[in-house]
Amino acid sequence: MGFESIRQAIVDHAENAAARELGYEPLYVAGAGARVAVVGQAPGRRAQESGLPWNDASGRKLIEWLGVTEPQFRDPELFALLPMDFFYPGKGASGDLPPRKGFAERWHPPLLELMPGIRLTVLVGSYAQAYYLGDRAGRTLTDTVRAFRDYLPDVVPLVHPSPLNFRWQARNPWFLTEVVPVLRERVADALA
């Protein structure tokens, strides 16, 4: 199965009927030459409506943390952008709803199989970390991110770059001084 047939299978799958009825396309980026996979939560409403992943302040901050340009970040031959759910999950009581269970398990493996050159996986947020790290994840997101060296050289766990996480970043200044420089180094190495 190739990239286009996987995309069509996602669109056609019964679980995605509600998104299809809203006119939503699956929102992810994948290319055969991708070297860095960025796994996040799920598209926000703005990203889903624009058709462009990470199309908000969180995306700008993530690009800054990665140490790349926006054209590099948007290039599917460099970056695969794979949220845990490819559709906006809707609004919950306190923010967006979580990604649907089972979505990543169904669609990530066939896509990743088509991208054998992935050298680094960046896990943004607790959903991506729980899925990809399993029992290796820390008790909390902070524990996992603080232990980032335990997952090197192939994986870097991050907090979500949302402006709403300013309190977390203020309480954890080590993130910008310890994690981000290593992240940039690993991304540069993966893209070289």
N, C-alpha and C positions, 0 to 999 in steps of 0.2 A: 504494500500500500504506500503510495507517495503522498507528498504534502497536500496536493489538491484533493485527492480522494479522502484523506483524513478530514480536511476542512469540510468537505461536503457531508461526510458521515456525521460530523458534529452538528452541522446545521439540521440534518434530517432526523437526528435521534429524538425519540419521543420525549425524553426528559427536557429537551430544549424547545418544546412547542410554544411555551409562553413567551420566550425571548424572540422566537421567530415571528410570532404574531405582533410583537412590538416593533418589528423591523430591525432587531438587533442582529448584528453579525458576531461570530465568535471573535473575541478581541485578544489576540496573541500574535507574536512574531516568531517565525522559525525559518531558518535557512540552512541549507546543507553545509555551509562553511562556518557556521556559528562557532565561536570559541568560548564565549561566556554565556551561561544561562542565568537569568535573573528570575527567580521564582518569588512571586508576591502573593497577595491575598485574592483579590478579584477586582475587576475594573470598577472605578467609581462611576457615578452617573455621568459626570462631565466627559470622562474618557470614553465611556460606552457611546454616548451621543455623538462625539466627535470622530469616533472610529480610530483614535490614536491612543495606544497605551501610555500610561504615565503622563497624561496631558494635563498637568496641574502643578501646583506648587511642590507637591511631593516628588513629582518627576524631576523638576528642576534641582531639588535638593539631592536626589539620588544621583543624578548625572554629575553633580559637583563632588559628591562623596566618591564616586567611581573614578574621577579624574579624567574624564573623557569629554569630547565635544558632543553636542546634540546630534549632529550627523553621524558620528561614530555609533552612538547609542541606538539610533534608529536604523542602522545598517544590519539587515538580517544575516549577512555574511560575517558579522562580528558578534552580535548579541542576539540571543533567543530570549524573548520576554514571555514567560509562561506563568500566568497567574494560576492559582489553585482552582479557579473557576473562570471560564472565558467570557462570562456574562455578568453584568451588574446584578447583584443579588437582591436589590431593593433596600428600602429604608427600614431600620429597626428602631426600637425604643431609644437607643443611645448610639446612633451612628448607623452605618450600613450593616446589613445582615451578613453573617459569615458565608464563606463559600460553601456550596453544596457538598455534602459528604459523598465520596465515591467518584467525584468528577475527575480529579487529578489521577486517581488510580486507573481510570478508564483511558484517559487521553494522553497523559504525559509519556508513558512508555513507548507507544508507537511513534510519537514525535521525536523523542530523544534517540530512538533507534536510527532515525534518519540524520542525526547530527553527531557522528562519531568523533568530531574534532573538539567537542566541549572539553575545555581544560580547567574551567573554574565554574562552580555553582554558587551564586549569591542567594542566600535564603533570607528574604525580607519578611519579618514578622513571625509570630508564633505558629500560624497555621502551616506555613511552608516548613518551618523548623521541626514541628511535630511530625509531619509526614516524612520528610527526608532524613531526619536524624533518628526518629523513633526513640528507643531507649537511651540513645546517646545524648539526647537533648537534656538540658538542665531542668531543674524543678520549675523555674520561671524563665521568661524571656530574658530578663537581665542576667540570670545565671548563665544561660546559653551564650549570650553575646559576650559576657565577660570572659568566658572560657574559649573564645574564638580560636586561640592558638591550638586547641585540642583537635580542631577540624581541618587545619591546614595540612597540606598545601592546596587541596582540591575544593574546599568549601569555606565560605565566610558567612556567618550568620549576622544579620543586622536588625536593628530596631527599624520600625517603619519610619520613613523620612517625613511624615506628615508634620505640618506646622503645629498641629495639636499635641505633638509629643515634646513640646518645648520644656515642659516640667521634667520629663524623664531625662532629657539631655542636660538640663541644669543640675539634676541630682547625680548624674553620671558623666562628669567632665572627662573621664578617662576614655570615653568612646571616641571623641574627636582627636585626642592626642595619641591613643594607642591603636585603636581599630582602623580608623580611616586611613592613616598612612600605610598600614599593611595591606588594606583592601586595594588602594591605588597601585601599590607595588605588584600585587598578585594579578590585577587586571592588566597592567602594562605587560607583565610577563606572558599572560595568556594570549594577548593580542599580538605579541612580537612574532 
